[in-house]
Amino acid sequence: MQQHYYDFLSRYPDSGGWDFWTGTITQCGNDPTCINAKRIDVSNAFYFELEFQQTGSYVYRLYRTAFGNNQPFPNPFPDPNFPNDEKKWPSYTVFSNDRARVVGGSNLAQAQLNLAKAFVQRPEFLAKYPASLTTADQFVDAVLTTIQADLGVSLSSQRSALIGLYNSSGGRGAVIYRLADDNVQTNPINNRPLIDAEYNRAFVATQYYGYLRRDADLGGINFWLARSTAPRSVRQQTARDGLLLHYVTRVSTAL
């Protein structure tokens, strides 16, 4: 359990959560079949927790929103069987560095915004969206073009709202923050088409980053990605359980 908190939530367990999740497993007593099933259920629950969607998946979406299929720090293992596919996946190194900056809690929204503000000041971001894009509409149009061309998602209906956000709430950082944000209760931008379009890719990528702590081999990640398009129950049983087997091996070795 403690390793799950570290790997997926980047924090030490809170006592309430710790008691709940460990109790879910210990209720099995000495029944190995029950223990194995409950471990898988608990592991799955960590991924689907809103806290993870607003932390690990948020960071992944920042990179995909900004850079689409031409990541400046791509997966470092190109595969001729999947030409140029490595450019679609941000590397584990850049993901993990930024992931550590966004931790659940009362300051989560501010941490998300702070990361977005720093993100848009980086050289690689400015190379794609140069300072010559001086107005709100120029910048918003450039980002929406990336999302449309690379992710296949049209957010043109949100253009006016994004321009208003840029002008009233902090410029580029506010725009990128809200495009990647998955909090439907507080986000003034309707980015659900983007969230939904990237959900399966985020699902598989962050499981590699969390369970295995490494970049994916492109053959493997595309294998699991293909299965993540199945109904949710099948997706949970394949992509999650296959990677979880490797995770158990990694954690057992470390312990």
C-alpha positions in Angstrom: 0.0 0.0 0.0 2.7 2.5 0.9 4.4 2.0 -2.4 1.1 2.8 -4.2 0.9 6.1 -2.4 4.5 6.9 -3.4 4.2 5.8 -7.0 0.8 7.1 -7.9 0.1 10.0 -5.5 3.6 11.1 -4.7 3.0 11.4 -1.0 3.0 9.6 2.3 -0.3 7.8 3.2 -2.9 9.7 5.2 -4.2 7.6 8.1 -7.8 7.4 6.9 -6.8 6.3 3.4 -4.2 3.9 4.8 -6.7 2.2 7.1 -9.4 2.0 4.4 -7.2 0.4 1.7 -5.3 -2.0 4.0 -8.6 -3.1 5.5 -9.9 -3.9 2.0 -7.0 -6.4 1.7 -6.7 -7.7 5.3 -10.4 -8.6 5.4 -9.4 -11.6 3.3 -7.6 -13.2 6.1 -5.3 -15.9 4.8 -7.3 -16.6 1.6 -4.6 -16.1 -1.2 -7.2 -15.9 -4.0 -9.1 -13.2 -2.2 -5.9 -11.3 -1.3 -4.7 -11.3 -4.9 -8.1 -10.1 -6.1 -8.3 -7.3 -3.6 -4.8 -6.2 -4.3 -5.7 -5.8 -7.9 -8.9 -4.0 -7.0 -7.1 -1.5 -4.7 -4.4 -0.9 -7.3 -7.0 -0.2 -9.9 -8.8 2.2 -7.6 -5.6 4.3 -7.1 -5.5 5.0 -10.8 -9.2 6.0 -11.0 -9.1 8.2 -7.9 -9.7 11.8 -8.7 -6.5 12.7 -6.9 -4.5 10.8 -9.5 -6.5 12.2 -12.4 -5.7 15.7 -11.1 -2.0 15.0 -10.6 -0.4 12.3 -12.7 -2.8 12.5 -15.6 -2.9 16.3 -15.4 0.9 16.4 -16.0 0.6 14.0 -18.9 -2.2 16.2 -20.4 -0.1 19.3 -20.1 2.5 17.8 -22.5 -0.1 16.4 -24.9 -2.1 19.7 -25.0 1.0 21.8 -25.6 3.0 19.6 -28.0 0.7 17.1 -29.4 2.4 14.5 -31.5 5.8 16.3 -31.5 7.0 16.1 -28.0 10.3 18.0 -27.3 11.4 15.3 -24.9 10.0 12.2 -26.5 10.1 8.5 -25.6 13.8 7.7 -26.0 13.3 4.3 -27.7 12.1 4.7 -31.3 10.9 1.5 -33.0 10.9 1.1 -36.8 7.7 -0.9 -36.4 6.0 2.3 -35.1 7.6 5.1 -37.1 7.6 8.5 -35.3 5.4 7.1 -32.6 8.0 7.9 -29.9 7.3 11.6 -30.6 3.7 11.2 -29.2 4.8 10.1 -25.7 6.5 12.5 -23.3 9.5 10.8 -21.7 9.4 9.3 -18.2 12.1 11.7 -17.0 10.3 14.9 -17.9 7.0 13.5 -16.6 8.3 12.3 -13.3 10.1 15.6 -12.6 6.9 17.6 -13.2 4.8 15.0 -11.5 6.7 15.6 -8.2 5.5 19.2 -8.3 1.8 18.4 -8.3 0.6 16.6 -5.1 -2.9 16.2 -3.9 -4.2 18.3 -1.0 -5.6 21.7 -0.2 -3.0 23.4 -2.4 -3.6 21.2 -5.4 -5.2 23.8 -7.7 -2.4 26.3 -7.0 0.3 23.6 -7.6 -1.4 22.9 -11.0 -1.4 26.5 -11.9 2.1 27.1 -10.7 3.4 24.2 -12.9 1.5 25.5 -15.9 2.9 29.0 -15.4 6.5 27.6 -15.3 5.7 25.3 -18.2 4.9 28.1 -20.6 8.1 29.9 -19.8 10.4 27.0 -20.8 12.5 27.2 -23.9 10.8 24.3 -25.6 7.4 25.8 -25.1 8.6 29.2 -26.4 10.1 27.5 -29.4 6.6 26.2 -30.4 4.7 29.3 -29.2 7.1 32.2 -29.6 6.8 35.5 -27.8 5.7 37.0 -31.2 2.3 35.5 -30.5 1.6 38.6 -28.4 -2.2 38.7 -28.2 -4.6 36.3 -26.6 -6.3 35.3 -29.8 -3.0 34.5 -31.5 -1.8 32.3 -28.7 -5.2 30.5 -28.1 -5.5 29.9 -31.9 -2.0 28.3 -32.0 -2.8 26.0 -29.1 -6.2 25.0 -30.5 -4.6 24.3 -33.8 -2.2 21.8 -32.2 -5.0 20.1 -30.4 -7.1 19.9 -33.5 -4.3 18.7 -35.8 -2.5 16.3 -33.5 -5.2 15.1 -31.1 -8.1 15.2 -33.4 -10.1 17.3 -31.0 -11.9 20.6 -31.9 -12.3 23.0 -29.0 -13.3 25.9 -31.2 -16.4 26.4 -29.2 -14.2 27.3 -26.2 -12.2 29.9 -28.1 -13.9 33.0 -26.7 -13.8 31.6 -23.2 -10.1 30.8 -23.5 -9.4 34.3 -24.8 -11.3 35.8 -21.9 -9.3 33.6 -19.5 -6.1 34.7 -21.0 -7.0 38.4 -20.6 -8.4 38.2 -17.1 -6.6 35.4 -15.3 -2.9 35.3 -16.0 -2.2 34.8 -19.7 -0.6 31.7 -21.2 -0.3 29.7 -18.0 -4.0 30.0 -17.2 -5.0 28.8 -20.6 -2.7 25.7 -20.5 -3.8 25.0 -17.0 -7.5 24.9 -17.7 -7.1 23.0 -21.0 -5.4 20.2 -19.0 -7.6 20.4 -15.9 -10.0 17.6 -15.2 -12.1 19.3 -12.4 -15.5 19.7 -13.9 -16.8 21.6 -10.9 -14.3 24.4 -11.1 -13.0 24.5 -14.7 -14.7 27.3 -16.7 -13.6 25.7 -19.9 -15.5 22.7 -21.3 -12.5 20.5 -22.2 -14.3 17.2 -21.9 -13.7 16.3 -25.5 -9.9 16.6 -24.9 -10.0 14.7 -21.6 -12.0 11.9 -23.2 -9.8 11.7 -26.3 -6.6 11.5 -24.3 -8.0 9.2 -21.5 -6.8 5.9 -22.9 -3.3 7.2 -23.8 -3.0 8.7 -20.3 -4.3 5.5 -18.8 -1.5 3.4 -20.4 1.3 5.9 -20.2 0.9 6.7 -16.6 0.7 3.1 -15.7 4.1 2.6 -17.2 5.4 5.7 -15.4 3.8 4.7 -12.1 4.0 0.9 -12.0 7.3 0.4 -13.8 9.0 3.8 -13.4 10.3 3.8 -17.0 9.6 4.7 -20.5 7.5 2.2 -22.4 8.8 0.1 -25.3 6.6 1.2 -28.2 5.5 -2.3 -29.0 4.3 -2.9 -25.4 2.5 0.4 -25.0 0.7 0.1 -28.3 -0.3 -3.4 -27.4 -1.9 -2.2 -24.1 -3.3 0.9 -25.8 -5.2 -1.3 -28.3 -6.8 -3.1 -25.4 -7.6 0.1 -23.5 -10.2 0.9 -26.2 -12.2 -2.1 -25.0 -15.1 -1.8 -22.5 -13.9 -0.6 -19.1 -14.0 -4.0 -17.4 -11.8 -5.6 -20.2 -9.5 -2.6 -20.1 -9.0 -3.0 -16.3 -8.3 -6.7 -16.7 -5.7 -6.3 -19.4 -3.7 -3.1 -19.4 -3.8 -2.8 -15.6 -3.3 -6.5 -14.7 -0.5 -7.1 -17.1 1.5 -4.1 -15.9 0.6 -4.9 -12.3 2.4 -8.3 -12.6 5.6 -6.5 -13.5 5.0 -4.0 -10.7 4.6 -6.7 -8.0 7.9 -8.1 -9.2 9.6 -4.7 -9.0 8.3 -3.9 -5.5 9.0 -7.4 -4.1 12.6 -7.1 -5.3 12.9 -3.6 -3.8 11.5 -4.8 -0.4 
